[in-house]
Every structure is written in C-alpha cells, then in structure tokens.
Amino acid sequence: MTDKPDITARSWLMIVALGLCWGGAFPIIEVALEGITPFWLAAFRIAFGTLLSVVAWGAMGWPLFSAPTTRSDNIYLLVVGALSSALPFMLISWGQQYVTAGFTGVAMACVALIVLPLAHFMVPGERITLRKSLGFVIGFAGIVVLMGPDSFRSSGARLELAGQLACLGAAACYAVSSVLMRRLPPVDPIGLSSVLLLIGAVMVVPIAWWHEGPPPLPDTRTLLALAVLGLLPTAAANLMRVAVIRSAGPVFMSLTNYQVPIWSVLIGVAFLGEPLHLSLLVATILILIGVALSQWGALSRLFRRSRPETSREEAA
C-alpha cells in the first residue's frame, strides 16, 4: 500500500460498477424479504458470496499477506471483516423493514460524510480540504433531493427509530471498515476479499440461527434472489471494493454511496415501470458537481495522463 492514493481510470470504472451493483441490490433485497427472514437473508447472501470468493482464492493458491504480520494486523483484519459484511448486512436487512426506501438511500450516502473526517486523521494522504468538504456536502444534498420528501417521511412502523439507527449504524460500519482496510499491510486483494467474507459468514450464520431459529427452506424465487445477491453485490462487489480502497483510498471509495441511489432509481424506471421525476436530473447534476469538486486533483491527473496518448495517436 502506498501513502498517496493512486486514482486511475480503472478506479473510476470500478466505482461506477460498484454503484450499479449496489444500486440494483435494494429491489432484490425486497424480493428476498418476501420469502425469508432478515438475518437469514444476510446469512444466505454472505454464504453464497463467501463460497464463490473462496473458490476463486483457492484456484490462485491461497495468497494473503505478502509479509509477516503482527498481532495488531490480525486484529485489524478481524474488525474489518465484522464491519465490512456481517454487521452492516444484518443491520440493513433488519432496518429496511421499518424505514422508507428514501431514508435507506440517505443513510448509505452518510458513509461519505463519515469517511471524510476519519480518513483525515487515520489515513496518510487523505487530508480534508475546503474544496473536498464542499464537494461532499453538495453530493449529499443531491441525494436528499433525489430521495425527496420520502427521506424524512415517517413510515409509521412501531420500530421506525430503531430501523433508522440500524441503517445509520450500517453506514458507520462501512465507513470505519474502509479506513481500517486502507491501513492493513500489503495484501492480495482476492485473498483479503475472501477472508473478510469468511469472517462475516462465521459471525452472521450463528447469530441468524440464535435469533431466528434453524435456517428456512426458501422457495425457488427467493433462492434465485439470494444467489444473485451473493454473486454480484456481495462477492464481485466486495472484491472491487477491496481493490479500490487499497489503491485509491477510502475517501474516493465513499463516492460510490452517492451513485447508489441514482442507479437504484434508474433501475426502477427501466425495469419496474416507476415514473421518472425531475428530481433525478437535479440530483444527478448536484452529485456530479460534488464529485468534480471533491476529486478535482484526481480528475486533473487523469486527463493529464491521457493527453500524451491522444497526441501520439493524432501524430500517427
């Protein structure tokens, strides 16, 4: 791991792909919740994701750390594993029962605002600047515009406050795990992704059994939804998340959370026949302005890198 984040074109492509993966997960979670309880949803999802990741890791010969580790490194690894998957999956699955979809979107956008001060003090090269802070606030405003009144409307559920705290707790888990992951010593991304999911699975399966009883036998529709959740927004997305954090840093990674609600709305419009509102355009403009401000330096370096290649192509 280098002290200075290395933000490349590949980094930008990966956070767009992550936004699409996670944005598409919320409708699938709602489908799965029709046929399975919340904790077992999290358990099945992470179990599917762990199985796929471990198979890929084993095919590569089980690489992990490239140098001897200390006790502190191993503790970090356990904490990151718990905060990256087990706890937030359970909190979101449980909390979504009692809050509006708008609140969930806003809660996940809070990841970026939580990461910013944490990274300033804990990650070299991730200093808070006025421009970066302004960009993140404008991006967050875009999410609030996108979610609209639903962001603050009561769901009427008896446990609504607890559900809101659960969603915000999941956001905090993602933020802290991103910062701690960046502080780990040199590590293989596939190995790290697999170990984090494995740690999460070891935690969440017993908790689901204790809280909700023996595992249910889901119907075919629910199993299909769980398999998709395990493959794309869990196994594949977790690997990309590890790669982005380890190279480009947790602050850059947190920009994904501003994309997720946009992708979720677009998917609803395209596949579920939901109406397209003006708020989507306004929110997208605000989010793009926020991203441009917060990542102005990275964007400038990216375009400078591409200029020599363009010049050579024109000369040829």
C-alpha positions in Angstrom: 0.0 0.0 0.0 1.3 3.5 -0.9 0.7 6.5 1.3 -0.7 8.6 -1.5 -4.0 7.3 -3.1 -3.5 6.2 -6.8 -6.7 7.2 -8.6 -6.7 5.9 -12.2 -9.2 5.4 -15.0 -9.7 1.8 -13.7 -10.6 3.2 -10.3 -13.3 5.4 -11.8 -14.7 2.4 -13.8 -14.8 0.3 -10.6 -16.7 2.8 -8.5 -19.3 3.1 -11.3 -19.6 -0.7 -11.5 -20.0 -0.8 -7.7 -22.7 1.9 -7.7 -24.6 -0.2 -10.3 -24.2 -3.4 -8.3 -25.3 -2.0 -5.0 -28.0 0.2 -6.6 -29.5 -2.9 -8.1 -29.4 -4.8 -4.8 -32.2 -3.0 -2.9 -35.0 -4.2 -5.2 -33.6 -7.7 -5.0 -33.4 -7.5 -1.2 -37.1 -6.5 -1.1 -37.9 -9.6 -3.2 -35.9 -11.8 -1.0 -37.5 -10.5 2.2 -40.9 -11.7 0.9 -39.6 -15.3 1.3 -37.0 -15.2 4.1 -36.4 -13.5 7.5 -33.9 -10.6 7.6 -31.0 -12.3 9.4 -31.2 -15.4 7.3 -31.3 -13.2 4.2 -27.9 -11.7 5.4 -26.6 -15.2 6.2 -27.6 -16.8 2.9 -26.3 -13.8 1.0 -22.9 -13.8 2.6 -22.6 -17.6 2.5 -23.2 -17.6 -1.3 -20.6 -14.7 -1.7 -18.1 -16.5 0.6 -18.3 -19.7 -1.3 -17.7 -18.0 -4.7 -14.8 -15.9 -3.3 -13.1 -18.8 -1.6 -13.2 -21.0 -4.7 -11.5 -18.2 -6.7 -9.0 -17.7 -3.9 -8.2 -21.4 -3.7 -7.7 -21.5 -7.5 -4.9 -18.9 -7.1 -3.1 -20.8 -4.3 -4.5 -19.1 -1.2 -2.3 -15.9 -1.2 -2.9 -13.3 1.5 -0.3 -11.1 3.2 2.9 -10.7 1.3 5.0 -10.2 4.5 4.9 -11.4 8.1 2.0 -9.8 10.1 1.8 -8.6 13.7 -0.9 -9.2 16.2 -2.3 -5.7 15.5 -2.6 -6.6 11.8 -4.6 -9.7 12.6 -6.9 -7.8 15.0 -7.5 -5.2 12.3 -8.4 -8.0 9.9 -11.0 -9.4 12.2 -12.5 -6.0 12.9 -12.6 -5.1 9.2 -14.3 -8.5 8.5 -17.0 -7.8 11.0 -17.6 -4.2 9.9 -17.4 -4.9 6.1 -20.1 -7.5 5.8 -21.6 -9.3 8.8 -22.8 -6.3 10.8 -24.0 -4.0 8.0 -25.8 -6.8 6.1 -27.7 -7.7 9.3 -28.4 -4.1 10.2 -29.7 -3.2 6.7 -31.8 -6.3 6.3 -33.4 -5.7 9.6 -33.7 -1.9 9.4 -35.3 -1.9 5.9 -38.4 -3.5 7.4 -39.2 -0.3 9.4 -37.9 2.7 7.3 -38.8 4.2 4.0 -36.6 3.5 0.9 -35.7 7.2 0.8 -34.2 7.1 4.3 -32.1 4.0 3.5 -30.7 5.8 0.5 -29.8 8.9 2.5 -28.3 6.7 5.3 -26.0 5.0 2.9 -24.9 8.4 1.5 -23.8 9.3 5.0 -20.9 6.8 4.5 -19.0 9.5 2.5 -19.5 12.2 5.3 -18.3 9.8 8.0 -15.3 8.6 6.0 -14.0 12.2 5.3 -13.1 13.1 8.9 -11.9 9.6 9.8 -9.6 9.4 6.9 -8.2 12.9 7.7 -6.8 11.6 11.0 -6.1 8.0 10.2 -5.0 7.7 6.5 -1.9 9.4 5.1 -2.6 11.5 2.0 -6.3 11.9 2.8 -6.4 15.4 4.2 -9.6 17.4 4.5 -9.7 20.5 2.3 -12.4 23.1 1.9 -13.0 22.1 -1.8 -13.3 18.4 -0.9 -15.6 19.1 2.0 -17.8 21.4 -0.1 -17.9 18.7 -2.8 -19.1 16.0 -0.4 -21.8 18.3 1.1 -23.1 19.2 -2.4 -23.2 15.5 -3.3 -25.1 14.7 -0.1 -27.6 17.4 -1.0 -28.1 15.7 -4.3 -29.0 12.5 -2.5 -31.6 14.3 -0.4 -33.1 16.0 -3.5 -33.3 12.6 -5.2 -35.0 10.9 -2.3 -37.3 13.8 -1.8 -39.9 14.0 1.0 -39.6 10.3 1.4 -36.2 10.9 3.1 -37.9 12.4 6.1 -41.4 11.0 6.0 -42.4 8.6 8.7 -43.0 5.0 7.7 -45.4 4.7 10.6 -43.7 1.5 11.8 -43.5 0.9 15.6 -39.8 0.3 15.4 -39.0 3.1 12.9 -36.5 4.8 15.1 -34.6 1.6 15.7 -34.7 0.8 12.0 -33.3 4.3 11.2 -30.5 3.8 13.8 -29.8 0.3 12.2 -29.3 1.9 8.8 -27.1 4.6 10.1 -25.1 2.0 12.0 -24.6 0.1 8.8 -23.2 3.3 7.2 -20.8 3.8 10.1 -19.7 0.2 9.8 -18.8 0.6 6.1 -17.0 3.9 6.8 -14.9 2.6 9.6 -14.0 -0.7 7.8 -12.9 1.3 4.7 -10.5 3.4 6.7 -9.1 0.4 8.6 -8.8 -1.7 5.4 -6.5 1.0 3.9 -4.2 0.7 7.0 -3.6 -3.0 6.5 -0.1 -4.1 5.3 0.5 -5.3 1.7 -2.1 -8.0 0.9 -3.6 -9.9 -2.0 -7.0 -8.3 -2.9 -8.7 -11.7 -3.7 -7.4 -13.2 -0.5 -8.4 -10.2 1.6 -11.9 -10.1 0.0 -12.3 -13.9 0.7 -11.1 -13.7 4.3 -13.4 -10.7 5.0 -16.4 -12.5 3.7 -15.4 -15.7 5.6 -15.1 -13.8 8.8 -18.5 -12.3 8.2 -20.1 -15.7 7.4 -18.7 -17.2 10.6 -20.3 -14.4 12.6 -23.6 -14.0 10.9 -24.8 -17.6 10.5 -24.7 -18.4 14.2 -26.4 -15.1 15.0 -29.1 -15.8 12.5 -29.7 -19.3 13.9 -29.8 -17.9 17.5 -32.1 -15.0 16.7 -34.5 -16.6 14.1 -34.1 -20.3 14.6 -33.0 -23.0 12.2 -32.4 -22.0 8.5 -35.6 -21.9 6.5 -36.0 -23.7 3.1 -36.6 -20.8 0.7 -38.7 -21.2 -2.4 -37.1 -21.0 -5.9 -37.8 -17.3 -6.4 -36.2 -16.4 -3.0 -33.2 -18.7 -3.6 -32.6 -17.1 -7.0 -32.7 -13.6 -5.4 -30.2 -14.8 -2.7 -27.9 -16.3 -5.3 -27.9 -13.0 -7.3 -27.2 -11.1 -4.1 -24.3 -13.4 -3.2 -22.7 -13.2 -6.7 -22.9 -9.5 -7.7 -23.4 -7.1 -4.8 -21.5 -9.4 -2.4 -18.7 -11.4 -3.9 -17.9 -9.4 -7.0 -18.6 -6.0 -5.4 -16.6 -6.9 -2.3 -13.5 -7.7 -4.4 -13.9 -4.4 -6.3 -14.3 -2.5 -3.0 -11.1 -4.0 -1.6 -9.2 -3.1 -4.8 -10.5 0.5 -4.8 -9.8 1.1 -1.1 -6.3 -0.4 -1.3 -5.3 1.6 -4.3 -7.4 4.8 -4.5 -8.3 5.2 -0.8 -11.4 5.2 1.4 -12.5 8.8 0.6 -12.6 8.0 -3.2 -14.4 4.7 -2.5 -17.1 6.6 -0.5 -18.2 8.4 -3.7 -19.9 5.1 -4.6 -22.5 5.8 -2.0 -23.6 8.9 -3.9 -24.2 6.9 -7.0 -26.1 4.0 -5.4 -29.5 5.8 -5.1 -29.3 7.1 -8.7 -28.7 3.6 -10.1 -31.5 2.3 -7.9 -33.9 4.9 -9.3 -32.8 4.3 -12.9 -33.3 0.6 -12.5 -36.8 1.2 -11.1 -37.6 3.4 -14.0 -36.2 1.0 -16.6 -37.4 -2.4 -15.3 -40.2 -1.7 -12.8 -42.1 1.0 -14.7 -41.6 3.6 -12.0 -42.1 7.3 -13.0 -39.1 9.5 -14.0 -39.1 12.7 -11.9 -37.2 16.0 -12.5 -35.6 15.4 -9.1 -33.4 12.7 -10.8 -31.9 15.3 -13.2 -31.4 17.9 -10.4 -29.8 15.3 -8.1 -27.5 13.9 -10.8 -26.2 17.5 -11.6 -25.6 18.2 -7.9 -23.8 14.8 -7.4 -21.6 15.3 -10.4 -20.7 18.8 -9.3 -19.9 17.4 -5.8 -17.7 14.6 -7.2 -15.9 17.0 -9.6 -15.1 19.4 -6.7 -14.1 16.7 -4.2 -11.9 14.9 -6.8 -10.6 17.8 -8.8 -7.0 16.8 -8.3 -7.6 13.2 -9.3 -9.6 14.2 -12.4 -6.8 16.7 -13.5 -4.2 14.0 -13.2 -6.4 11.5 -15.1 -6.8 13.9 -18.0 -3.1 14.8 -18.0 -2.2 11.2 -18.2 -4.4 10.7 -21.3 -3.0 13.7 -23.2 0.3 12.2 -24.4 -1.6 9.1 -25.7 -4.0 11.3 -27.7 -1.2 13.4 -29.1 0.7 10.2 -30.3 -2.5 8.9 -31.9 -3.0 12.1 -33.8 0.6 12.2 -34.9 0.3 8.6 -36.2 
